[in-house]
């Protein structure tokens, strides 16, 4: 996964209107998640915190933690 692909997925996850859409996006992209995705997600979370969006950063970290656990089960 490229950094741009990771950013696009992160944006889609953060803008997902409901949990069903988040689950669909995660399932669809789980096989391609790699170190680039998780590194980019952590950088995005730090930027959100610096921008005063701590709840969004927390939500992103929680989601990426869940995704990592799912990825390691495959």
C-alpha positions in Angstrom: 0.0 0.0 0.0 1.3 3.4 -0.9 1.1 6.3 1.6 -1.5 8.0 -0.6 -3.6 4.8 -0.6 -3.3 4.7 3.2 -4.4 8.4 3.5 -7.3 7.7 1.2 -8.5 4.8 3.3 -8.0 6.7 6.5 -10.1 9.6 5.2 -12.8 7.1 4.1 -12.8 5.5 7.5 -13.1 8.8 9.3 -15.9 10.0 7.0 -17.8 6.7 7.1 -21.5 7.5 8.0 -21.9 4.4 10.2 -20.3 1.2 11.6 -21.6 -0.9 8.8 -19.6 1.2 6.3 -16.5 1.1 8.5 -16.8 -2.7 8.6 -17.2 -2.9 4.9 -14.1 -0.7 4.3 -12.1 -2.7 6.8 -13.1 -6.0 5.3 -12.4 -4.8 1.7 -9.0 -3.5 2.6 -7.7 -5.9 5.3 -5.5 -7.9 2.9 -3.6 -4.9 1.7 -3.0 -3.4 5.2 0.7 -3.2 5.9 3.3 -1.2 7.8 2.8 1.8 5.5 -0.9 2.0 6.5 -0.3 1.7 10.2 2.6 4.2 10.2 0.5 6.7 8.1 -2.5 6.2 10.4 -0.4 7.0 13.5 1.0 10.1 11.8 -2.6 11.1 10.9 -3.6 10.6 14.5 -0.8 12.8 15.7 -1.8 15.5 13.2 -5.4 15.3 14.4 -4.2 15.9 18.0 -2.1 18.8 17.0 -5.1 20.3 15.2 -7.2 20.0 18.4 -9.2 17.0 17.2 -8.3 14.6 20.0 -11.6 12.6 19.8 -11.0 11.9 16.1 -7.4 10.9 16.9 -8.6 8.6 19.6 -11.2 7.0 17.3 -8.6 6.5 14.6 -6.2 4.8 17.0 -8.9 2.6 18.3 -9.9 1.6 14.8 -6.4 0.9 13.7 -5.7 -1.1 16.8 -8.8 -3.2 16.0 -7.6 -3.5 12.4 -4.1 -4.7 13.4 -5.7 -7.4 15.7 -7.8 -8.5 12.8 -4.8 -8.5 10.4 -2.7 -10.7 12.7 -5.5 -13.3 12.9 -5.4 -13.9 9.2 
